[in-house]
Amino acid sequence: MIDVIQKLRALFDKNNIDGYIIPKNDEFFSEYSNKDRLKAISNFTGSAGYALILKNKNYLFVDSRYTIQGKIECGKKFKILDYENIFNCKYFKDLVIGLDPSLFTSNQIKKIFLKNKIKLIKTNLIDKIIKFKNKNKKNFYSLNEKVTGQSYQNKISKLANYLKKNNLDHIFITAPENVAWILNIRGYDNPSSPIPNSNLIISKNRKKFIISDKEKLKQLIKKKIINIKEVVDPKDIEFFFNKLNGKNISIDTKSCSINYEQILNKKFRIIKKNDPIYLLKSIKNKTEIKNMIDAHIFDGAALTKFIYWIKKINKKKITEVEAQNKLEVFRKQNKSYLFPSFNTIAGSGKNAAIVHYRANKNNTKIINKKDIFLCDSGGQYKYGTTDVTRTVCFSKQSSDLKKIFTYVLKGHIAVANTNLNKTKVGKKIDVTARKYLKQKGLNYGHGTGHGVGHFLNVHEGPQAISKFNTVEIKEGMILSNEPGFYQKNKFGIRIENLVYAKKTKKHLSFKNLTLAPIEKDLIDFNLLTKKEKNYLFNYHFEVYSKISPLLNKSEKKWLASLI
């Protein structure tokens, strides 16, 4: 890490800059990428952040989820600051900051740098120092309608109508997950998600131009599985746009880089609009919901087997890494399981207080049976994506800790029971989730829930349960429900289920997807209302009913005892 920083600084004078900023995202603005420049420069493994390297100082800007993790992973070489501080001019005052225009949007620059000086450097300086290996050569593949519930032609038609309605010649889809969704294709370019690295232009005459690796698309085009007018090599993008007819083009400001925007501005009138695909793919159809339900039955069985094993069967001293590897073994028993949907969080005792803790061979600790254990994990199945957190105990815990767990549980149940006809947006639901903790002067620093994709990214917008989200929750949307509490250097608690919005005769409400037991040994039942106790009973009854056929006799007996 130190060597990389020194080599980077050695390039400052040559490029006439005083500093260089490195984001987490790659050129495709992916949350998870094989080209992790931020990790390379700082050793930080979190999913979001910026590193600012100056001639004599280093800063890491992260949100509240990662402040502890940042300090641990980056050591003394970086000053860890909250995101909000990146908007403070004093860190950049009178300095020229270099950046790669393919990694930032114009909106980001406006927010971050305000009136400060920036210099666009088209050759990424980190790439001059480190050669990232692209090991994956696997082809993209298509999903049939039994998985997607809708043909890609039908999806294209919806987008063509959008172009016509808004008088647009072209739309430039720069978010790869949106390309994957509309073309019903998947790939192997990213860890934790089946997203193929690609961009797409759709014209008002329904012609499709994809910007991607030609070799990876060859088979799909040859077999006429997808009809593409032209596959454009990323290196030839400027030449391609120069020959593309039309007067205007729509871009999304969240995922269209400054580099692309500058190229397009030479030829087109740019119309900045939210990519409509975000909302379209957030509302799952009946087939997608059914597939997600099936994925969660298998995933719930794997997690239940794991919880039973770690609580009742395993008598050995095991590490956090050994625990997360064992959970992977249980998931792999299902042939449709592919890989984790994110890096598993398996934290015991004080490590669980690090919201996005990541155990590895260098930092893993033996799970102390006196501590509580937090496990946040998920899987990518051929027809669905899962994400679940359970907090487990192995011995009697203090009444104070049980009370806190119960306040978290009450918030979790309150979210699950939300009447979405009355409470339609995420920020209002977020208030409900925190209610019982706040009554005791407690809180947690992350959002209560994020959107989840259907065999796509485990984190998906625009829907979310958070302090600032105002997107109306609609039927078919999938979100996580994950309130928590974290006591620094002591313990962490989180209870997470995935839910989907379902319409009944009475109202729109959440229905649980996740099926796995909640730790009853940590509940103070005196703090639960009759309604909350009934919810817990009905939930565990549903868990047993749906996953018991996949369990052995001992596992069934134990699960039945929780009802």
PEDARA-V856750 format. One record per pair of residues at least 6 apart in sequence whose C-alpha atoms are under 7 Angstrom apart, sorted by sequence separation. I is the first residue (numbers start at 1). J is the second residue. D is the distance in Angstrom with one decimal. If there is no record, write none. Layout:
# PEDARA-V856750
i->[I & I]
j->[J & J]
d->[D & D]
This chain:
# PEDARA-V856750
i->[12 & 25 & 38 & 39 & 52 & 53 & 145 & 163 & 173 & 180 & 188 & 189 & 202 & 220 & 221 & 331 & 351 & 379 & 380 & 423 & 437 & 452 & 453 & 486 & 502 & 503 & 12 & 26 & 52 & 187 & 188 & 189 & 201 & 202 & 379 & 452 & 453 & 485 & 486 & 501 & 502 & 51 & 52 & 186 & 187 & 188 & 189 & 200 & 201 & 378 & 379 & 451 & 452 & 463 & 485 & 501 & 502 & 548 & 26 & 51 & 71 & 186 & 187 & 200 & 201 & 378 & 434 & 450 & 451 & 462 & 484 & 485 & 501 & 502 & 50 & 51 & 70 & 186 & 200 & 347 & 377 & 378 & 450 & 451 & 463 & 484 & 500 & 501 & 49 & 50 & 199 & 200 & 345 & 377 & 483 & 484 & 499 & 500 & 24 & 49 & 50 & 198 & 199 & 345 & 346 & 376 & 377 & 451 & 482 & 483 & 499 & 500 & 24 & 38 & 49 & 67 & 198 & 199 & 345 & 346 & 376 & 450 & 451 & 482 & 499 & 500 & 24 & 48 & 198 & 344 & 375 & 376 & 415 & 450 & 482 & 498 & 499 & 22 & 23 & 32 & 180 & 197 & 375 & 449 & 450 & 464 & 481 & 482 & 497 & 498 & 544 & 22 & 31 & 180 & 374 & 375 & 449 & 480 & 481 & 498 & 544 & 214 & 374 & 415 & 448 & 449 & 480 & 481 & 497 & 60 & 64 & 177 & 373 & 374 & 414 & 415 & 430 & 447 & 448 & 480 & 481 & 58 & 59 & 60 & 61 & 62 & 63 & 101 & 176 & 179 & 209 & 212 & 214 & 249 & 253 & 348 & 372 & 373 & 414 & 447 & 479 & 480 & 46 & 58 & 59 & 60 & 61 & 62 & 63 & 97 & 98 & 99 & 100 & 101 & 176 & 179 & 208 & 209 & 210 & 211 & 212 & 213 & 248 & 249 & 250 & 251 & 252 & 324 & 372 & 373 & 447 & 478 & 479 & 58 & 59 & 60 & 61 & 62 & 96 & 97 & 98 & 99 & 100 & 101 & 176 & 179 & 208 & 209 & 210 & 211 & 212 & 247 & 248 & 249 & 250 & 251 & 252 & 306 & 352 & 372 & 411 & 412 & 478 & 479 & 61 & 95 & 96 & 97 & 98 & 99 & 100 & 176 & 207 & 209 & 210 & 211 & 212 & 247 & 248 & 249 & 250 & 251 & 252 & 324 & 349 & 352 & 371 & 411 & 478 & 540 & 541 & 24 & 93 & 96 & 98 & 100 & 176 & 211 & 248 & 250 & 252 & 348 & 349 & 411 & 477 & 478 & 517 & 540 & 24 & 87 & 92 & 100 & 175 & 303 & 306 & 348 & 349 & 370 & 411 & 476 & 477 & 24 & 61 & 87 & 174 & 238 & 242 & 348 & 369 & 370 & 411 & 476 & 23 & 24 & 44 & 86 & 87 & 156 & 173 & 174 & 320 & 347 & 348 & 369 & 410 & 452 & 475 & 476 & 537 & 23 & 155 & 173 & 320 & 347 & 451 & 452 & 474 & 475 & 516 & 22 & 23 & 172 & 173 & 302 & 346 & 347 & 451 & 475 & 515 & 21 & 22 & 44 & 172 & 302 & 346 & 407 & 408 & 450 & 451 & 21 & 22 & 43 & 44 & 152 & 171 & 172 & 345 & 346 & 407 & 449 & 450 & 21 & 43 & 152 & 170 & 171 & 345 & 449 & 20 & 21 & 42 & 152 & 170 & 171 & 299 & 344 & 345 & 449 & 19 & 20 & 170 & 344 & 448 & 449 & 19 & 20 & 169 & 170 & 448 & 19 & 169 & 430 & 448 & 5 & 18 & 19 & 168 & 342 & 429 & 430 & 4 & 18 & 341 & 430 & 321 & 340 & 341 & 426 & 427 & 1 & 320 & 321 & 340 & 341 & 426 & 427 & 1 & 164 & 339 & 340 & 426 & 427 & 444 & 1 & 143 & 163 & 339 & 427 & 444 & 1 & 142 & 143 & 337 & 338 & 427 & 443 & 444 & 142 & 321 & 337 & 338 & 426 & 427 & 141 & 142 & 160 & 320 & 337 & 338 & 341 & 425 & 426 & 140 & 141 & 319 & 320 & 336 & 337 & 425 & 426 & 9 & 140 & 141 & 160 & 319 & 320 & 336 & 425 & 140 & 319 & 320 & 425 & 139 & 318 & 319 & 424 & 425 & 317 & 318 & 424 & 138 & 317 & 433 & 136 & 136 & 140 & 415 & 385 & 385 & 412 & 384 & 385 & 412 & 384 & 385 & 412 & 383 & 411 & 382 & 385 & 381 & 27 & 380 & 408 & 27 & 140 & 408 & 18 & 19 & 20 & 21 & 26 & 139 & 140 & 169 & 172 & 18 & 19 & 20 & 21 & 25 & 138 & 139 & 169 & 170 & 171 & 172 & 173 & 17 & 18 & 19 & 20 & 141 & 169 & 170 & 171 & 172 & 17 & 168 & 169 & 170 & 171 & 175 & 17 & 168 & 174 & 168 & 174 & 311 & 295 & 409 & 421 & 421 & 295 & 405 & 419 & 420 & 37 & 295 & 419 & 420 & 296 & 419 & 292 & 418 & 291 & 292 & 418 & 291 & 292 & 417 & 416 & 35 & 178 & 178 & 181 & 391 & 391 & 390 & 391 & 389 & 390 & 389 & 390 & 389 & 388 & 388 & 388 & 387 & 8 & 341 & 405 & 406 & 8 & 374 & 405 & 406 & 372 & 374 & 413 & 402 & 402 & 403 & 7 & 402 & 4 & 388 & 392 & 390 & 391 & 353 & 353 & 353 & 149 & 353 & 353 & 149 & 350 & 353 & 148 & 149 & 350 & 352 & 353 & 147 & 148 & 350 & 352 & 147 & 349 & 350 & 349 & 147 & 107 & 28 & 192 & 28 & 105 & 192 & 193 & 105 & 192 & 105 & 192 & 105 & 105 & 106 & 104 & 105 & 103 & 104 & 102 & 34 & 101 & 102 & 33 & 34 & 101 & 102 & 32 & 33 & 101 & 32 & 32 & 292 & 288 & 28 & 278 & 279 & 278 & 283 & 285 & 283 & 284 & 283 & 284 & 283 & 282 & 304 & 303 & 304 & 300 & 300 & 300 & 296 & 296 & 297 & 296 & 293 & 29 & 147 & 301 & 300 & 308 & 297 & 301 & 297 & 301 & 305 & 195 & 194 & 193 & 193 & 177 & 69 & 68 & 69 & 65 & 66 & 65 & 65 & 64 & 65 & 64]
j->[18 & 31 & 44 & 45 & 58 & 59 & 151 & 169 & 179 & 186 & 194 & 195 & 208 & 226 & 227 & 337 & 357 & 385 & 386 & 429 & 443 & 458 & 459 & 492 & 508 & 509 & 19 & 33 & 59 & 194 & 195 & 196 & 208 & 209 & 386 & 459 & 460 & 492 & 493 & 508 & 509 & 59 & 60 & 194 & 195 & 196 & 197 & 208 & 209 & 386 & 387 & 459 & 460 & 471 & 493 & 509 & 510 & 556 & 35 & 60 & 80 & 195 & 196 & 209 & 210 & 387 & 443 & 459 & 460 & 471 & 493 & 494 & 510 & 511 & 60 & 61 & 80 & 196 & 210 & 357 & 387 & 388 & 460 & 461 & 473 & 494 & 510 & 511 & 60 & 61 & 210 & 211 & 356 & 388 & 494 & 495 & 510 & 511 & 36 & 61 & 62 & 210 & 211 & 357 & 358 & 388 & 389 & 463 & 494 & 495 & 511 & 512 & 37 & 51 & 62 & 80 & 211 & 212 & 358 & 359 & 389 & 463 & 464 & 495 & 512 & 513 & 38 & 62 & 212 & 358 & 389 & 390 & 429 & 464 & 496 & 512 & 513 & 37 & 38 & 47 & 195 & 212 & 390 & 464 & 465 & 479 & 496 & 497 & 512 & 513 & 559 & 38 & 47 & 196 & 390 & 391 & 465 & 496 & 497 & 514 & 560 & 231 & 391 & 432 & 465 & 466 & 497 & 498 & 514 & 78 & 82 & 195 & 391 & 392 & 432 & 433 & 448 & 465 & 466 & 498 & 499 & 77 & 78 & 79 & 80 & 81 & 82 & 120 & 195 & 198 & 228 & 231 & 233 & 268 & 272 & 367 & 391 & 392 & 433 & 466 & 498 & 499 & 66 & 78 & 79 & 80 & 81 & 82 & 83 & 117 & 118 & 119 & 120 & 121 & 196 & 199 & 228 & 229 & 230 & 231 & 232 & 233 & 268 & 269 & 270 & 271 & 272 & 344 & 392 & 393 & 467 & 498 & 499 & 79 & 80 & 81 & 82 & 83 & 117 & 118 & 119 & 120 & 121 & 122 & 197 & 200 & 229 & 230 & 231 & 232 & 233 & 268 & 269 & 270 & 271 & 272 & 273 & 327 & 373 & 393 & 432 & 433 & 499 & 500 & 83 & 117 & 118 & 119 & 120 & 121 & 122 & 198 & 229 & 231 & 232 & 233 & 234 & 269 & 270 & 271 & 272 & 273 & 274 & 346 & 371 & 374 & 393 & 433 & 500 & 562 & 563 & 47 & 116 & 119 & 121 & 123 & 199 & 234 & 271 & 273 & 275 & 371 & 372 & 434 & 500 & 501 & 540 & 563 & 48 & 111 & 116 & 124 & 199 & 327 & 330 & 372 & 373 & 394 & 435 & 500 & 501 & 49 & 86 & 112 & 199 & 263 & 267 & 373 & 394 & 395 & 436 & 501 & 49 & 50 & 70 & 112 & 113 & 182 & 199 & 200 & 346 & 373 & 374 & 395 & 436 & 478 & 501 & 502 & 563 & 50 & 182 & 200 & 347 & 374 & 478 & 479 & 501 & 502 & 543 & 50 & 51 & 200 & 201 & 330 & 374 & 375 & 479 & 503 & 543 & 50 & 51 & 73 & 201 & 331 & 375 & 436 & 437 & 479 & 480 & 51 & 52 & 73 & 74 & 182 & 201 & 202 & 375 & 376 & 437 & 479 & 480 & 52 & 74 & 183 & 201 & 202 & 376 & 480 & 52 & 53 & 74 & 184 & 202 & 203 & 331 & 376 & 377 & 481 & 52 & 53 & 203 & 377 & 481 & 482 & 53 & 54 & 203 & 204 & 482 & 54 & 204 & 465 & 483 & 41 & 54 & 55 & 204 & 378 & 465 & 466 & 41 & 55 & 378 & 467 & 359 & 378 & 379 & 464 & 465 & 40 & 359 & 360 & 379 & 380 & 465 & 466 & 41 & 204 & 379 & 380 & 466 & 467 & 484 & 42 & 184 & 204 & 380 & 468 & 485 & 43 & 184 & 185 & 379 & 380 & 469 & 485 & 486 & 185 & 364 & 380 & 381 & 469 & 470 & 185 & 186 & 204 & 364 & 381 & 382 & 385 & 469 & 470 & 185 & 186 & 364 & 365 & 381 & 382 & 470 & 471 & 55 & 186 & 187 & 206 & 365 & 366 & 382 & 471 & 187 & 366 & 367 & 472 & 187 & 366 & 367 & 472 & 473 & 366 & 367 & 473 & 188 & 367 & 483 & 188 & 189 & 196 & 481 & 453 & 454 & 481 & 454 & 455 & 482 & 455 & 456 & 483 & 455 & 483 & 455 & 458 & 455 & 102 & 455 & 483 & 103 & 216 & 484 & 95 & 96 & 97 & 98 & 103 & 216 & 217 & 246 & 249 & 96 & 97 & 98 & 99 & 103 & 216 & 217 & 247 & 248 & 249 & 250 & 251 & 96 & 97 & 98 & 99 & 220 & 248 & 249 & 250 & 251 & 97 & 248 & 249 & 250 & 251 & 255 & 98 & 249 & 255 & 250 & 256 & 394 & 381 & 495 & 507 & 508 & 383 & 493 & 507 & 508 & 126 & 384 & 508 & 509 & 386 & 509 & 383 & 509 & 383 & 384 & 510 & 384 & 385 & 510 & 510 & 132 & 277 & 278 & 281 & 493 & 494 & 494 & 495 & 494 & 495 & 495 & 496 & 496 & 496 & 497 & 498 & 498 & 125 & 458 & 522 & 523 & 126 & 492 & 523 & 524 & 491 & 493 & 532 & 522 & 523 & 524 & 129 & 524 & 129 & 514 & 519 & 518 & 519 & 486 & 487 & 488 & 285 & 489 & 490 & 287 & 488 & 491 & 287 & 288 & 489 & 491 & 492 & 287 & 288 & 490 & 492 & 288 & 490 & 491 & 491 & 291 & 253 & 175 & 339 & 176 & 253 & 340 & 341 & 254 & 341 & 255 & 342 & 256 & 257 & 258 & 257 & 258 & 257 & 258 & 257 & 190 & 257 & 258 & 190 & 191 & 258 & 259 & 190 & 191 & 259 & 191 & 192 & 454 & 454 & 197 & 461 & 462 & 462 & 474 & 476 & 475 & 476 & 476 & 477 & 477 & 477 & 516 & 516 & 517 & 514 & 515 & 516 & 513 & 514 & 515 & 515 & 513 & 255 & 383 & 547 & 547 & 555 & 546 & 550 & 547 & 551 & 555 & 456 & 456 & 456 & 457 & 456 & 354 & 354 & 357 & 355 & 356 & 356 & 445 & 445 & 446 & 446]
d->[6.3 & 6.0 & 6.7 & 5.7 & 5.8 & 6.5 & 6.0 & 6.9 & 6.7 & 5.8 & 5.6 & 6.4 & 4.7 & 6.1 & 6.5 & 6.6 & 6.6 & 5.9 & 6.6 & 6.8 & 5.8 & 4.9 & 6.9 & 4.3 & 5.6 & 6.4 & 6.9 & 6.7 & 5.0 & 5.1 & 6.6 & 5.4 & 5.8 & 6.5 & 5.2 & 5.1 & 5.8 & 6.0 & 6.2 & 6.5 & 5.5 & 5.7 & 6.4 & 5.4 & 5.3 & 6.2 & 6.1 & 7.0 & 5.1 & 4.8 & 6.9 & 5.7 & 4.9 & 5.7 & 5.1 & 5.5 & 6.0 & 5.7 & 6.6 & 4.5 & 6.5 & 5.5 & 4.3 & 5.7 & 6.3 & 4.1 & 6.6 & 6.1 & 4.5 & 6.7 & 5.2 & 6.5 & 4.6 & 6.4 & 5.8 & 6.3 & 6.6 & 5.6 & 4.4 & 6.6 & 5.7 & 6.0 & 6.7 & 5.5 & 6.7 & 4.1 & 5.4 & 6.3 & 7.0 & 5.2 & 5.8 & 6.0 & 6.3 & 5.6 & 5.9 & 6.5 & 5.8 & 5.4 & 6.7 & 5.5 & 6.9 & 6.9 & 5.0 & 5.6 & 6.9 & 5.7 & 6.4 & 5.4 & 6.3 & 6.3 & 5.3 & 6.6 & 6.8 & 6.7 & 4.8 & 6.7 & 5.6 & 6.7 & 5.4 & 6.6 & 4.1 & 6.8 & 5.5 & 5.3 & 4.4 & 7.0 & 5.2 & 6.7 & 4.8 & 6.9 & 5.6 & 6.6 & 6.4 & 4.4 & 4.1 & 6.2 & 5.2 & 7.0 & 6.1 & 7.0 & 6.4 & 6.7 & 5.6 & 5.5 & 6.1 & 6.7 & 5.3 & 6.6 & 6.8 & 5.4 & 6.6 & 6.0 & 6.0 & 6.8 & 6.0 & 6.4 & 4.5 & 6.6 & 5.3 & 5.4 & 6.6 & 6.2 & 4.4 & 6.7 & 5.3 & 6.6 & 5.8 & 6.1 & 5.1 & 6.2 & 6.8 & 5.8 & 5.6 & 6.3 & 6.5 & 5.9 & 5.9 & 6.3 & 5.7 & 4.3 & 7.0 & 6.6 & 5.1 & 6.2 & 6.1 & 6.4 & 5.4 & 5.8 & 6.5 & 6.9 & 6.1 & 6.8 & 6.9 & 6.3 & 6.4 & 5.6 & 6.8 & 5.1 & 6.4 & 4.6 & 5.7 & 6.1 & 6.8 & 4.9 & 4.8 & 4.9 & 4.9 & 5.2 & 5.4 & 6.4 & 5.8 & 6.4 & 5.9 & 6.8 & 6.5 & 6.5 & 5.3 & 5.7 & 6.5 & 5.9 & 6.3 & 6.4 & 4.9 & 6.4 & 5.9 & 6.3 & 5.9 & 6.8 & 5.7 & 6.3 & 6.9 & 6.9 & 5.5 & 6.3 & 6.0 & 6.1 & 5.5 & 5.1 & 5.0 & 4.7 & 4.7 & 5.4 & 5.3 & 6.3 & 5.7 & 6.3 & 5.4 & 5.0 & 5.0 & 4.6 & 5.9 & 5.4 & 4.5 & 5.3 & 4.6 & 5.2 & 5.4 & 5.7 & 6.8 & 4.6 & 6.6 & 6.2 & 5.7 & 6.3 & 5.1 & 6.5 & 5.4 & 6.0 & 5.9 & 5.8 & 5.6 & 5.3 & 6.1 & 5.9 & 6.0 & 5.9 & 6.3 & 6.2 & 5.8 & 6.0 & 5.8 & 6.1 & 5.1 & 6.3 & 5.0 & 5.7 & 6.9 & 4.1 & 4.3 & 6.9 & 5.8 & 6.9 & 6.6 & 6.6 & 6.3 & 6.9 & 6.0 & 5.9 & 6.9 & 6.4 & 5.3 & 6.5 & 5.7 & 6.0 & 5.5 & 6.7 & 6.3 & 5.4 & 5.6 & 6.7 & 6.7 & 5.6 & 6.8 & 6.8 & 6.9 & 6.1 & 6.4 & 6.7 & 6.8 & 6.0 & 5.6 & 5.5 & 6.7 & 5.0 & 4.9 & 6.2 & 6.5 & 4.4 & 5.3 & 5.8 & 6.4 & 5.3 & 6.1 & 6.2 & 6.1 & 6.1 & 6.7 & 6.8 & 5.8 & 6.6 & 5.7 & 5.8 & 6.3 & 6.4 & 6.9 & 5.6 & 4.8 & 6.4 & 5.6 & 4.4 & 5.8 & 5.0 & 6.4 & 5.3 & 5.7 & 5.7 & 6.5 & 5.4 & 6.1 & 5.6 & 6.5 & 5.9 & 6.1 & 5.0 & 5.8 & 6.5 & 4.3 & 6.4 & 5.0 & 6.8 & 5.1 & 5.5 & 4.6 & 5.3 & 4.5 & 5.4 & 6.8 & 5.3 & 6.5 & 5.6 & 6.5 & 5.9 & 6.1 & 5.7 & 5.7 & 6.8 & 5.5 & 6.5 & 5.6 & 6.0 & 5.4 & 4.5 & 5.7 & 5.0 & 6.6 & 5.5 & 4.9 & 4.5 & 5.8 & 6.3 & 5.7 & 5.9 & 5.6 & 6.6 & 6.6 & 5.9 & 6.3 & 5.0 & 6.9 & 5.3 & 4.3 & 4.7 & 6.0 & 5.8 & 5.4 & 6.7 & 5.7 & 6.0 & 5.2 & 4.2 & 5.3 & 5.5 & 5.2 & 6.3 & 6.1 & 6.4 & 6.9 & 6.6 & 6.3 & 5.4 & 6.2 & 6.4 & 5.1 & 6.2 & 5.9 & 5.6 & 4.6 & 5.6 & 5.8 & 6.7 & 6.4 & 6.2 & 4.2 & 5.2 & 4.0 & 5.0 & 5.6 & 6.6 & 5.9 & 5.8 & 5.7 & 4.6 & 6.1 & 6.2 & 5.5 & 5.9 & 5.5 & 5.5 & 5.3 & 6.8 & 5.7 & 6.0 & 7.0 & 5.6 & 5.2 & 6.5 & 6.9 & 4.3 & 6.2 & 6.2 & 5.5 & 5.4 & 6.3 & 5.5 & 6.2 & 5.8 & 5.7 & 4.4 & 6.9 & 6.8 & 7.0 & 6.1 & 6.7 & 5.4 & 6.2 & 6.0 & 5.3 & 6.6 & 5.3 & 6.8 & 6.3 & 5.7 & 6.2 & 6.2 & 5.3 & 6.3 & 5.4 & 5.6 & 4.5 & 4.1 & 6.2 & 4.7 & 6.8 & 5.5 & 5.5 & 5.3 & 5.9 & 6.5 & 6.0 & 5.6 & 6.5 & 7.0 & 6.4 & 6.9 & 6.5 & 6.6 & 6.9 & 6.8 & 5.8 & 6.4 & 5.2 & 5.0 & 6.7 & 4.4 & 6.9 & 6.1 & 5.8 & 6.7 & 6.9 & 6.6 & 6.9 & 5.6 & 6.4 & 6.0 & 5.2 & 5.4 & 5.7 & 5.7 & 6.6 & 5.4 & 6.5 & 6.0 & 4.0 & 5.9 & 5.7 & 6.8 & 5.2 & 4.8 & 4.6 & 5.7 & 6.8 & 6.5 & 6.3 & 6.7 & 6.7 & 5.4 & 6.0 & 7.0 & 5.1 & 5.9 & 6.1 & 5.9 & 6.9 & 5.6 & 4.7 & 4.6 & 5.4 & 5.8 & 6.3 & 6.0 & 6.3 & 6.3 & 5.7 & 5.9 & 6.4 & 5.7 & 7.0 & 5.7 & 6.0 & 6.5 & 7.0 & 6.1 & 5.8 & 6.8 & 6.6 & 6.8 & 5.2 & 6.8 & 5.5 & 6.4 & 5.3 & 6.5 & 5.4 & 6.8 & 6.2 & 5.6 & 4.9 & 6.8 & 6.1 & 6.8 & 6.8 & 5.8 & 6.2 & 6.1 & 6.9 & 6.9 & 6.0 & 6.2 & 6.6 & 6.7 & 6.4 & 5.4 & 5.4 & 6.7 & 4.6 & 5.2 & 5.5 & 7.0 & 6.7 & 6.9 & 6.1 & 6.4 & 5.3 & 6.9 & 6.8 & 6.5 & 6.0 & 7.0 & 6.6 & 6.9 & 5.0 & 5.6 & 5.9 & 6.9 & 5.8 & 7.0 & 7.0 & 5.9 & 6.8 & 6.7 & 4.8 & 5.8 & 5.5 & 6.7 & 6.5 & 6.7 & 4.9 & 6.7 & 5.0 & 6.6 & 6.4 & 4.4 & 5.5 & 4.1 & 6.7 & 6.0 & 4.2 & 4.4 & 6.6 & 5.8 & 4.7 & 4.8 & 7.0 & 6.5 & 6.6 & 6.7 & 6.6 & 6.5 & 5.6 & 6.1 & 6.8 & 4.4 & 6.8 & 5.0 & 6.0 & 4.4 & 5.5 & 5.3 & 5.0 & 6.2 & 6.1 & 5.2 & 6.1 & 6.5 & 6.1 & 5.3 & 6.7 & 5.1 & 5.0 & 6.4 & 6.3 & 5.0 & 6.1 & 6.9 & 7.0 & 6.6 & 6.8 & 6.6 & 6.6 & 6.4 & 7.0 & 6.5 & 6.7 & 4.6 & 4.7 & 6.1 & 4.8 & 5.5 & 5.7 & 6.6 & 6.8 & 6.5 & 4.8 & 5.1 & 6.2 & 5.7 & 6.5 & 6.6 & 5.9 & 6.2 & 5.9 & 5.5 & 6.9 & 6.7 & 6.7 & 6.3 & 6.0 & 6.9 & 6.8 & 6.7 & 6.1 & 5.9 & 5.5 & 6.8 & 6.3 & 6.2 & 6.7 & 5.5 & 6.8 & 6.7 & 6.5 & 5.7 & 6.1 & 6.8]
